[in-house]
Amino acid sequence: MKKMTNVNFHITFRCTEVKHAKNFVDKGQIKFGTPQSWVDWELRNGKGRGDLLEGTVAYCNIFDVEQISKFHQKYSSSETENLTLGNTIYMKRKRSMNLPVFCFYILKDESLKITPKEEKQDIETIIPYSYFRDFADDMSPEQIDKLSEGDKPAVIIINNFNEFRKRLVTKLLSFGLKEDDIIFESVVYNDYHKNGEDGWGDFLHEQPYELFSKDESFYNQSEGRVVINTDNESIKKILHEPIDIGSLKDISQYITKYFYDGMLIKLNGVSTK
């Protein structure tokens, strides 16, 4: 099992609907998605939960014949597919786009503002409103009020991520996966447009690590992911439906609220002075 090695964090969150939040806490119900499903989501519903650029390994201008030729030599056309947006081609690996992926928000240590005091430390941070609006398809509070109770937004809080990871891995191994098939890692955010319309980029990711890279416009989602790196179709079929890993009431909870203006988090810590 490849663990999250490139970031320090303590608490994780997940935006969802009330009905799914209750199942997560009561039964440990986990629903994996696929990068392709998030591309499809933006096509139908817009950016936020959806992302057209999911899984991009390289990009260039559609008229840059020389660079396109180089990419085709490096990335076999039988293994990749292209998405054209404007004058830019984004190359993606078909296999990676259909792997099971589970996403969550990580509250990074680096995002915490610490005010030292004589005997304790005041610690606070703000989770920006864009995170919550993204996963509610940018609906207004008035629109949210009209939804059924089960479809209203909720936020899952996982207080002990290490224990959550242990239970999830145990369940996944029972399906026949190997530990090395289960990759936990945080997302790195890059500027996919920094080279301009005529520029090109090659992220040089070993498959499927392109799934841990997203455009910087998603930075506020502060995402961690579990990617199941398998070619076993029977396992992927299992993970196409929700799986239950057992009650998580002892390590998680959920809040039934739409944090339209963001969430302020305040913590107290013991001073090291």
Residue pairs with C-beta under 8 A, 6 or more apart in sequence:
1 169
1 179
1 180
1 182
1 183
1 184
2 180
2 182
2 183
2 184
2 185
3 165
3 184
4 184
4 185
4 186
4 224
5 185
6 185
6 186
6 188
7 106
7 108
7 186
7 224
8 108
8 109
8 110
9 106
9 107
9 108
9 109
9 161
9 186
9 224
10 107
10 109
10 161
11 106
11 107
11 157
11 158
11 159
11 161
12 104
12 105
12 106
12 107
12 157
12 158
12 161
12 164
12 224
13 104
13 105
13 107
13 127
13 155
13 156
13 157
13 158
14 24
14 103
14 104
14 105
14 155
14 156
14 158
15 105
15 131
15 132
15 134
15 135
15 136
15 153
15 154
15 155
15 156
16 24
16 135
16 153
16 154
16 155
16 156
17 150
17 151
17 152
17 153
17 154
18 149
18 150
18 151
18 152
18 153
18 154
18 254
18 256
19 150
19 151
20 29
20 31
20 154
21 154
21 155
21 156
21 254
21 256
22 154
22 254
23 29
23 242
24 30
24 156
24 248
24 252
24 254
25 156
25 247
25 248
25 249
25 252
25 253
25 254
26 247
26 249
27 244
27 246
27 247
28 167
28 244
28 245
28 246
28 247
28 248
29 242
29 243
29 244
29 245
30 102
30 168
30 242
30 243
30 244
30 245
31 102
31 242
32 100
32 101
32 102
32 226
32 228
32 239
32 240
32 243
33 100
33 101
33 102
33 103
34 97
34 98
34 99
34 100
34 101
35 54
35 55
35 92
35 96
35 97
35 98
35 99
35 101
35 211
36 54
36 55
36 97
36 98
38 49
38 50
38 51
38 54
39 50
39 51
39 52
39 54
39 55
39 83
39 97
40 50
41 49
41 50
41 51
42 48
42 49
42 50
42 51
42 52
43 50
43 52
44 50
45 137
46 137
46 138
47 134
47 217
48 133
48 134
48 135
48 137
48 138
49 134
49 135
49 137
51 214
51 215
51 218
52 83
52 85
52 90
53 83
53 90
53 192
53 214
53 215
54 92
54 97
54 211
54 214
55 92
55 93
55 96
55 97
55 210
55 211
56 90
56 91
56 92
56 192
56 203
56 210
56 213
57 75
57 80
57 91
57 92
57 93
57 202
57 203
57 205
57 210
58 71
58 74
58 75
58 90
58 91
58 200
58 201
58 202
58 203
59 88
59 89
59 90
59 91
59 192
59 200
59 201
60 67
60 68
60 71
60 88
60 89
60 199
60 200
60 201
61 67
61 87
61 88
61 89
61 197
61 198
61 199
61 200
62 68
62 84
62 87
62 88
62 89
63 87
64 198
64 200
67 200
68 89
71 91
71 202
74 202
75 91
75 93
79 93
79 94
79 95
80 91
80 92
80 93
80 94
81 91
81 92
81 94
81 97
82 89
82 90
82 91
82 92
83 89
83 90
83 92
84 90
86 197
87 197
88 197
92 210
93 207
93 208
93 210
95 207
95 208
95 231
96 207
96 208
96 210
96 211
98 236
99 208
99 211
99 227
99 228
99 229
99 230
99 236
100 227
100 228
100 230
100 236
100 239
100 240
101 211
101 225
101 226
101 227
101 228
102 225
102 226
103 223
103 224
103 225
104 158
104 223
104 224
104 225
105 127
105 131
105 221
105 222
105 223
105 224
106 186
106 222
106 223
106 224
107 125
107 127
107 222
107 265
108 222
111 125
111 222
112 123
112 124
112 125
112 267
113 123
113 124
113 125
114 121
114 122
114 123
114 269
115 121
115 122
115 123
115 124
116 271
116 273
117 271
118 271
118 273
119 270
119 271
120 268
120 269
120 270
120 271
121 268
121 269
121 270
121 271
122 266
122 267
122 268
123 266
123 267
123 268
123 269
124 264
124 265
124 266
124 267
125 264
125 265
126 262
126 263
126 264
126 265
127 222
127 259
127 262
127 263
127 265
128 220
128 262
129 259
129 260
129 261
129 262
130 220
131 220
131 221
131 222
131 262
132 153
132 155
132 258
132 259
132 260
132 262
132 263
133 139
133 260
134 220
134 221
135 153
136 144
136 153
136 258
140 260
141 258
141 260
144 152
144 153
144 258
144 260
152 256
152 258
153 256
153 257
153 258
153 259
154 254
154 255
154 256
154 257
155 254
155 255
155 257
155 259
155 263
156 252
156 253
156 254
157 252
157 253
157 254
157 255
158 164
158 248
158 251
158 252
159 251
159 252
159 253
160 251
163 251
164 248
164 251
164 252
165 184
167 245
167 246
167 248
168 226
168 245
169 179
169 182
170 245
171 243
171 245
171 246
172 181
172 182
172 228
173 179
175 235
175 238
175 239
176 232
176 235
177 228
177 230
177 232
177 235
180 229
181 228
181 229
181 230
182 226
182 228
182 229
183 208
183 225
183 226
183 227
183 228
183 229
184 224
184 225
184 226
185 209
185 212
185 224
185 225
185 227
186 212
186 223
186 224
186 225
187 212
187 213
187 214
187 218
187 221
187 223
187 224
187 225
188 212
188 213
188 214
189 213
189 214
189 215
189 216
189 218
189 219
190 203
190 213
190 214
190 215
190 216
191 215
191 216
192 201
192 215
192 216
193 215
194 201
195 201
203 210
203 213
205 213
208 227
208 229
211 225
211 227
212 225
212 227
214 221
214 223
228 235
228 236
228 239
230 236
